[in-house]
Amino acid sequence: MFSPIHDDQGHPKGLADIAFADLSQLRDLDEGYALEFKRNFSPTVQKKLPKIIASFANSAGGWLVIGIADDDHTLCPVPRLAADYSQIIGELCRRHITPAPRFDARFIADPDNPDLGVVVIQVLEGDFPPYIADGVVDVREGSTSGPAASAALVELYGKATRRKLEVADFCRRTVFYAAPQTPLFNLYMFRMGRRVTEAPSRDEVMQHAQAMGEAFRRQGLACRTHHAHDSLIFSVPTRDDPRIPHSAIELFGDESIKLSVPAVLVGPGDYERAVDGLGLTAARPDSTEDTSRGGLRIMSAADTLARVTQMAAILDRYVRERGLTWRQYAVAYELENLAGVILWSDEPLYLSYVRERGPLFCATTDCLSRVRYLDDGAHDSFRARQFAGSHFFEACGLPLGSPDPRDNDLVDTLLRGAHGASR
């Protein structure tokens, strides 16, 4: 995306990297399609802000700088307020713009007088336009904002439709597993804002790979890196067959991510105990080495959840390492080959729950959850690890947010049981 500020090598700077001294570069720039100046933060300017921000979101994104004169581009620092500028601007957007646009704002203080500074607002191109400010759809027209014509409105709705199709297509990605019908719990993290046509440079790909490798190392896991035509696949190797990964993370050029975690099915030694503990009358397997043939598929709650949350924690580490935010992502989970797999735990509360209500199991064929868009202001504390852990139980038939305290107690108990389980 366009940035009005560049480093010594001419590379565009992101908002987080802009220093007060960099603002001198703005003197040589004119207002235009992606840049606008305001001298102060007066009530009149605050009233115009939603219209300006919405117009940037409906166009290609842009930058609004408060504390730069509109006419001669001289520096006119504004006072630091008791409240954070981003909070004030965010509240203005929530009250006046539908849906809420994605933006970031910084107060860049004057090092010689920290009580004064310049407010820089970066508005990202909207993924689901039109963004409506006080009942009007505005777009950029040169250096100003104005109501969209009918043809522009059609294009805005078309952009939103295309974006939804991109998300849907991404959620059909598949990672190879040599064992047929491997039961998988998948997480899809689609990064919004970037376009699939934006191919990353070789240097960017290397930076992504290094950050993901570091996330694996910090989590204490080895990984193999496989190069696909449009992605990198990081898999945790197993000893027996290098084609059968413990789990895999697929990383795309735009930093969208897919996590695939195979369920841990109980082995021959635990199968009989699980069947008896669950009170099931099940056909015994034909082979002591294959508990899924002729018998039930039973999944270890502790081991599978431990694997899911450990791998999801790598995603959280990667996002922190890269300086990203989960608010840039759309998230969904998928059950693949998990239909009918029964959840097993020897926790006394689970065994009591089973006797009263029956065992938990995946009671649906392969399915994809609804997509959650994390930029709606309701997911500011989102973490992939917590999301994966809680929705793993939802996939097994335990309702999230149940009014029944026993359901919630069971979730807490199973989460504790997974702590320290073998991965």
Buried (B, 14 or more C-beta within 10 A) or exposed (E): BEBBBEEEEEEEBEBEEBEBEBBEEBEEBEBBBBBBBBBBBEEEBBEBBBBBBBBBBBBBBBBBBBBBBEEEBEBBBBEBEEEEBBEBBBEBBEEBBBBBBBBBBBBBBBEEEEEBBBBBBBBBBBBBBBBBBEEBBBBBBEBEBBEBEEEBBEBBEEBBEEBEEBBEEBBEBEBBBEEEEBBBBBBBBBBBBBEEEEEBEEEEBEBBBEBBBBBBEBBEBEBEEBEEEEBBBBBBBEEEEEEBBBBBBBBBBBBBBBBBBBBBBBEEEBBBEBBEBBEBEBEEBEEEEEBBEEBBBBBBBBBBBBBBBBBBBBBBBBBEBBEBBBBBBBBBBBBBBBBEBBBBBBBEBBBEBBEEEEBBBBEEEBEBBEBBBBBEEEBEEBBBBBBBBBBBBBBBBBEEEEEEEEBBEBBEBBBEBBEEBEB
